[in-house]
Amino acid sequence: MELETLFNIFKVAIDKEHEAYEFYQNAAANTSNIDAKKLFEEFARVELHHEKRLKEKYAELRRAAS
């Protein structure tokens, strides 16, 4: 796989994780059900963690390719 293709895949994945984070944050903010709110907030935290890990790996790959 070409490096630029790999970098682009990471960029898309990072964007999708951020979109999922925003989706769950919005869901949590717009529900009055306490259990659902907690669940959506947990999902948001998980997506934020995924985004962070992808950014770290992306940075590592960029450094290694330099």
N, CA, C and O atoms as CSV, one atom per row, in Angstrom:
chain,resi,resn,atom,element,x,y,z
A,1,MET,N,N,0.852,-1.176,0.000
A,1,MET,CA,C,0.000,0.000,0.000
A,1,MET,C,C,0.896,1.237,0.000
A,1,MET,O,O,1.882,1.306,0.734
A,2,GLU,N,N,0.550,2.171,-0.803
A,2,GLU,CA,C,1.287,3.427,-0.888
A,2,GLU,C,C,1.126,4.217,0.418
A,2,GLU,O,O,0.053,4.226,1.020
A,3,LEU,N,N,2.200,4.873,0.841
A,3,LEU,CA,C,2.158,5.605,2.116
A,3,LEU,C,C,1.084,6.687,2.137
A,3,LEU,O,O,0.381,6.833,3.137
A,4,GLU,N,N,0.946,7.430,1.078
A,4,GLU,CA,C,-0.078,8.490,1.070
A,4,GLU,C,C,-1.477,7.904,1.217
A,4,GLU,O,O,-2.342,8.511,1.849
A,5,THR,N,N,-1.703,6.736,0.639
A,5,THR,CA,C,-3.001,6.063,0.802
A,5,THR,C,C,-3.208,5.696,2.269
A,5,THR,O,O,-4.290,5.906,2.818
A,6,LEU,N,N,-2.188,5.157,2.890
A,6,LEU,CA,C,-2.267,4.810,4.309
A,6,LEU,C,C,-2.541,6.049,5.158
A,6,LEU,O,O,-3.384,6.015,6.055
A,7,PHE,N,N,-1.832,7.140,4.880
A,7,PHE,CA,C,-2.055,8.384,5.625
A,7,PHE,C,C,-3.492,8.874,5.441
A,7,PHE,O,O,-4.121,9.337,6.393
A,8,ASN,N,N,-3.999,8.773,4.234
A,8,ASN,CA,C,-5.376,9.215,3.969
A,8,ASN,C,C,-6.391,8.351,4.703
A,8,ASN,O,O,-7.401,8.856,5.192
A,9,ILE,N,N,-6.129,7.060,4.780
A,9,ILE,CA,C,-7.021,6.167,5.532
A,9,ILE,C,C,-7.048,6.573,7.001
A,9,ILE,O,O,-8.112,6.606,7.620
A,10,PHE,N,N,-5.894,6.878,7.551
A,10,PHE,CA,C,-5.836,7.332,8.943
A,10,PHE,C,C,-6.613,8.628,9.133
A,10,PHE,O,O,-7.336,8.779,10.118
A,11,LYS,N,N,-6.472,9.558,8.204
A,11,LYS,CA,C,-7.190,10.835,8.305
A,11,LYS,C,C,-8.696,10.610,8.306
A,11,LYS,O,O,-9.416,11.219,9.097
A,12,VAL,N,N,-9.172,9.740,7.425
A,12,VAL,CA,C,-10.607,9.440,7.370
A,12,VAL,C,C,-11.051,8.790,8.681
A,12,VAL,O,O,-12.086,9.159,9.236
A,13,ALA,N,N,-10.282,7.833,9.172
A,13,ALA,CA,C,-10.634,7.150,10.420
A,13,ALA,C,C,-10.688,8.136,11.592
A,13,ALA,O,O,-11.592,8.069,12.425
A,14,ILE,N,N,-9.724,9.044,11.647
A,14,ILE,CA,C,-9.706,10.059,12.706
A,14,ILE,C,C,-10.954,10.934,12.614
A,14,ILE,O,O,-11.593,11.215,13.627
A,15,ASP,N,N,-11.298,11.361,11.408
A,15,ASP,CA,C,-12.511,12.173,11.219
A,15,ASP,C,C,-13.763,11.419,11.656
A,15,ASP,O,O,-14.639,11.991,12.305
A,16,LYS,N,N,-13.849,10.130,11.300
A,16,LYS,CA,C,-15.027,9.336,11.651
A,16,LYS,C,C,-15.145,9.143,13.163
A,16,LYS,O,O,-16.245,9.178,13.714
A,17,GLU,N,N,-14.019,8.942,13.823
A,17,GLU,CA,C,-14.053,8.813,15.291
A,17,GLU,C,C,-14.525,10.119,15.923
A,17,GLU,O,O,-15.290,10.107,16.887
A,18,HIS,N,N,-14.067,11.243,15.376
A,18,HIS,CA,C,-14.488,12.541,15.917
A,18,HIS,C,C,-15.986,12.760,15.679
A,18,HIS,O,O,-16.688,13.268,16.553
A,19,GLU,N,N,-16.466,12.380,14.503
A,19,GLU,CA,C,-17.901,12.495,14.219
A,19,GLU,C,C,-18.714,11.630,15.184
A,19,GLU,O,O,-19.760,12.056,15.673
A,20,ALA,N,N,-18.238,10.430,15.451
A,20,ALA,CA,C,-18.939,9.544,16.387
A,20,ALA,C,C,-18.941,10.153,17.788
A,20,ALA,O,O,-19.955,10.108,18.485
A,21,TYR,N,N,-17.808,10.724,18.201
A,21,TYR,CA,C,-17.727,11.401,19.499
A,21,TYR,C,C,-18.787,12.504,19.581
A,21,TYR,O,O,-19.534,12.588,20.556
A,22,GLU,N,N,-18.841,13.343,18.551
A,22,GLU,CA,C,-19.823,14.441,18.550
A,22,GLU,C,C,-21.255,13.916,18.564
A,22,GLU,O,O,-22.125,14.482,19.226
A,23,PHE,N,N,-21.496,12.828,17.829
A,23,PHE,CA,C,-22.826,12.226,17.798
A,23,PHE,C,C,-23.260,11.804,19.204
A,23,PHE,O,O,-24.371,12.112,19.636
A,24,TYR,N,N,-22.383,11.103,19.909
A,24,TYR,CA,C,-22.740,10.624,21.244
A,24,TYR,C,C,-22.823,11.762,22.258
A,24,TYR,O,O,-23.653,11.720,23.167
A,25,GLN,N,N,-21.986,12.761,22.114
A,25,GLN,CA,C,-22.079,13.935,22.993
A,25,GLN,C,C,-23.430,14.610,22.802
A,25,GLN,O,O,-24.097,14.983,23.767
A,26,ASN,N,N,-23.820,14.759,21.545
A,26,ASN,CA,C,-25.105,15.376,21.233
A,26,ASN,C,C,-26.263,14.533,21.764
A,26,ASN,O,O,-27.226,15.066,22.315
A,27,ALA,N,N,-26.164,13.235,21.596
A,27,ALA,CA,C,-27.212,12.340,22.105
A,27,ALA,C,C,-27.327,12.468,23.621
A,27,ALA,O,O,-28.430,12.525,24.164
A,28,ALA,N,N,-26.185,12.513,24.296
A,28,ALA,CA,C,-26.199,12.654,25.762
A,28,ALA,C,C,-26.830,13.970,26.181
A,28,ALA,O,O,-27.578,14.030,27.157
A,29,ALA,N,N,-26.522,15.019,25.436
A,29,ALA,CA,C,-27.049,16.343,25.776
A,29,ALA,C,C,-28.546,16.456,25.520
A,29,ALA,O,O,-29.221,17.304,26.104
A,30,ASN,N,N,-29.058,15.603,24.649
A,30,ASN,CA,C,-30.455,15.732,24.245
A,30,ASN,C,C,-31.379,14.655,24.788
A,30,ASN,O,O,-32.490,14.480,24.288
A,31,THR,N,N,-30.934,13.941,25.795
A,31,THR,CA,C,-31.824,12.967,26.429
A,31,THR,C,C,-32.016,13.326,27.898
A,31,THR,O,O,-31.112,13.833,28.562
A,32,SER,N,N,-33.201,13.051,28.369
A,32,SER,CA,C,-33.469,13.277,29.798
A,32,SER,C,C,-33.365,11.973,30.589
A,32,SER,O,O,-33.446,11.976,31.817
A,33,ASN,N,N,-33.186,10.867,29.878
A,33,ASN,CA,C,-33.047,9.564,30.522
A,33,ASN,C,C,-31.628,9.434,31.084
A,33,ASN,O,O,-30.655,9.438,30.330
A,34,ILE,N,N,-31.520,9.320,32.381
A,34,ILE,CA,C,-30.218,9.293,33.054
A,34,ILE,C,C,-29.357,8.117,32.591
A,34,ILE,O,O,-28.161,8.277,32.351
A,35,ASP,N,N,-29.966,6.939,32.466
A,35,ASP,CA,C,-29.201,5.761,32.036
A,35,ASP,C,C,-28.693,5.924,30.608
A,35,ASP,O,O,-27.547,5.584,30.310
A,36,ALA,N,N,-29.532,6.436,29.738
A,36,ALA,CA,C,-29.119,6.670,28.353
A,36,ALA,C,C,-28.023,7.724,28.299
A,36,ALA,O,O,-27.058,7.581,27.548
A,37,LYS,N,N,-28.165,8.774,29.085
A,37,LYS,CA,C,-27.154,9.833,29.126
A,37,LYS,C,C,-25.789,9.265,29.530
A,37,LYS,O,O,-24.775,9.570,28.902
A,38,LYS,N,N,-25.769,8.450,30.564
A,38,LYS,CA,C,-24.514,7.837,31.021
A,38,LYS,C,C,-23.916,6.951,29.934
A,38,LYS,O,O,-22.706,6.970,29.706
A,39,LEU,N,N,-24.756,6.181,29.272
A,39,LEU,CA,C,-24.286,5.296,28.211
A,39,LEU,C,C,-23.707,6.096,27.043
A,39,LEU,O,O,-22.629,5.775,26.544
A,40,PHE,N,N,-24.421,7.134,26.609
A,40,PHE,CA,C,-23.928,7.974,25.516
A,40,PHE,C,C,-22.625,8.674,25.896
A,40,PHE,O,O,-21.722,8.806,25.070
A,41,GLU,N,N,-22.530,9.121,27.142
A,41,GLU,CA,C,-21.290,9.764,27.590
A,41,GLU,C,C,-20.128,8.780,27.585
A,41,GLU,O,O,-19.008,9.144,27.229
A,42,GLU,N,N,-20.388,7.539,27.975
A,42,GLU,CA,C,-19.344,6.508,27.938
A,42,GLU,C,C,-18.931,6.224,26.493
A,42,GLU,O,O,-17.742,6.116,26.195
A,43,PHE,N,N,-19.907,6.103,25.603
A,43,PHE,CA,C,-19.592,5.896,24.188
A,43,PHE,C,C,-18.748,7.052,23.655
A,43,PHE,O,O,-17.804,6.835,22.895
A,44,ALA,N,N,-19.083,8.267,24.047
A,44,ALA,CA,C,-18.325,9.442,23.604
A,44,ALA,C,C,-16.881,9.352,24.088
A,44,ALA,O,O,-15.956,9.644,23.330
A,45,ARG,N,N,-16.682,8.956,25.334
A,45,ARG,CA,C,-15.326,8.813,25.875
A,45,ARG,C,C,-14.536,7.759,25.096
A,45,ARG,O,O,-13.350,7.944,24.820
A,46,VAL,N,N,-15.192,6.667,24.748
A,46,VAL,CA,C,-14.537,5.601,23.984
A,46,VAL,C,C,-14.114,6.123,22.611
A,46,VAL,O,O,-12.993,5.882,22.164
A,47,GLU,N,N,-15.019,6.838,21.950
A,47,GLU,CA,C,-14.694,7.377,20.625
A,47,GLU,C,C,-13.555,8.392,20.705
A,47,GLU,O,O,-12.710,8.446,19.811
A,48,LEU,N,N,-13.527,9.184,21.753
A,48,LEU,CA,C,-12.441,10.148,21.943
A,48,LEU,C,C,-11.113,9.424,22.138
A,48,LEU,O,O,-10.080,9.853,21.625
A,49,HIS,N,N,-11.152,8.329,22.879
A,49,HIS,CA,C,-9.952,7.516,23.072
A,49,HIS,C,C,-9.477,6.933,21.737
A,49,HIS,O,O,-8.282,6.944,21.442
A,50,HIS,N,N,-10.404,6.430,20.942
A,50,HIS,CA,C,-10.047,5.905,19.616
A,50,HIS,C,C,-9.388,6.990,18.767
A,50,HIS,O,O,-8.366,6.758,18.122
A,51,GLU,N,N,-9.990,8.172,18.781
A,51,GLU,CA,C,-9.443,9.284,18.002
A,51,GLU,C,C,-8.013,9.608,18.457
A,51,GLU,O,O,-7.124,9.813,17.631
A,52,LYS,N,N,-7.808,9.651,19.755
A,52,LYS,CA,C,-6.481,9.955,20.294
A,52,LYS,C,C,-5.458,8.913,19.860
A,52,LYS,O,O,-4.359,9.260,19.429
A,53,ARG,N,N,-5.819,7.632,19.975
A,53,ARG,CA,C,-4.894,6.554,19.576
A,53,ARG,C,C,-4.576,6.610,18.092
A,53,ARG,O,O,-3.426,6.419,17.695
A,54,LEU,N,N,-5.581,6.868,17.272
A,54,LEU,CA,C,-5.332,6.982,15.833
A,54,LEU,C,C,-4.396,8.146,15.526
A,54,LEU,O,O,-3.506,8.025,14.685
A,55,LYS,N,N,-4.598,9.267,16.204
A,55,LYS,CA,C,-3.717,10.424,15.997
A,55,LYS,C,C,-2.282,10.090,16.398
A,55,LYS,O,O,-1.333,10.481,15.718
A,56,GLU,N,N,-2.131,9.365,17.505
A,56,GLU,CA,C,-0.792,8.968,17.941
A,56,GLU,C,C,-0.121,8.063,16.907
A,56,GLU,O,O,1.039,8.271,16.552
A,57,LYS,N,N,-0.853,7.065,16.432
A,57,LYS,CA,C,-0.301,6.133,15.439
A,57,LYS,C,C,-0.004,6.848,14.126
A,57,LYS,O,O,1.001,6.572,13.471
A,58,TYR,N,N,-0.877,7.757,13.756
A,58,TYR,CA,C,-0.658,8.544,12.524
A,58,TYR,C,C,0.650,9.346,12.651
A,58,TYR,O,O,1.463,9.371,11.727
A,59,ALA,N,N,0.835,9.985,13.780
A,59,ALA,CA,C,2.056,10.764,14.005
A,59,ALA,C,C,3.293,9.864,13.966
A,59,ALA,O,O,4.317,10.238,13.395
A,60,GLU,N,N,3.197,8.681,14.573
A,60,GLU,CA,C,4.314,7.726,14.544
A,60,GLU,C,C,4.657,7.322,13.124
A,60,GLU,O,O,5.829,7.292,12.748
A,61,LEU,N,N,3.645,7.011,12.335
A,61,LEU,CA,C,3.873,6.633,10.940
A,61,LEU,C,C,4.497,7.769,10.145
A,61,LEU,O,O,5.399,7.548,9.337
A,62,ARG,N,N,4.020,8.973,10.372
A,62,ARG,CA,C,4.578,10.144,9.680
A,62,ARG,C,C,6.060,10.315,10.022
A,62,ARG,O,O,6.889,10.561,9.146
A,63,ARG,N,N,6.374,10.180,11.309
A,63,ARG,CA,C,7.777,10.316,11.729
A,63,ARG,C,C,8.639,9.221,11.108
A,63,ARG,O,O,9.746,9.480,10.636
A,64,ALA,N,N,8.124,8.008,11.115
A,64,ALA,CA,C,8.891,6.870,10.565
A,64,ALA,C,C,9.097,7.012,9.064
A,64,ALA,O,O,10.094,6.533,8.523
A,65,ALA,N,N,8.164,7.664,8.394
A,65,ALA,CA,C,8.263,7.814,6.935
A,65,ALA,C,C,9.188,8.968,6.538
A,65,ALA,O,O,9.574,9.097,5.376
A,66,SER,N,N,9.532,9.793,7.510
A,66,SER,CA,C,10.387,10.965,7.209
A,66,SER,C,C,11.827,10.592,7.003
A,66,SER,O,O,12.659,11.462,6.745
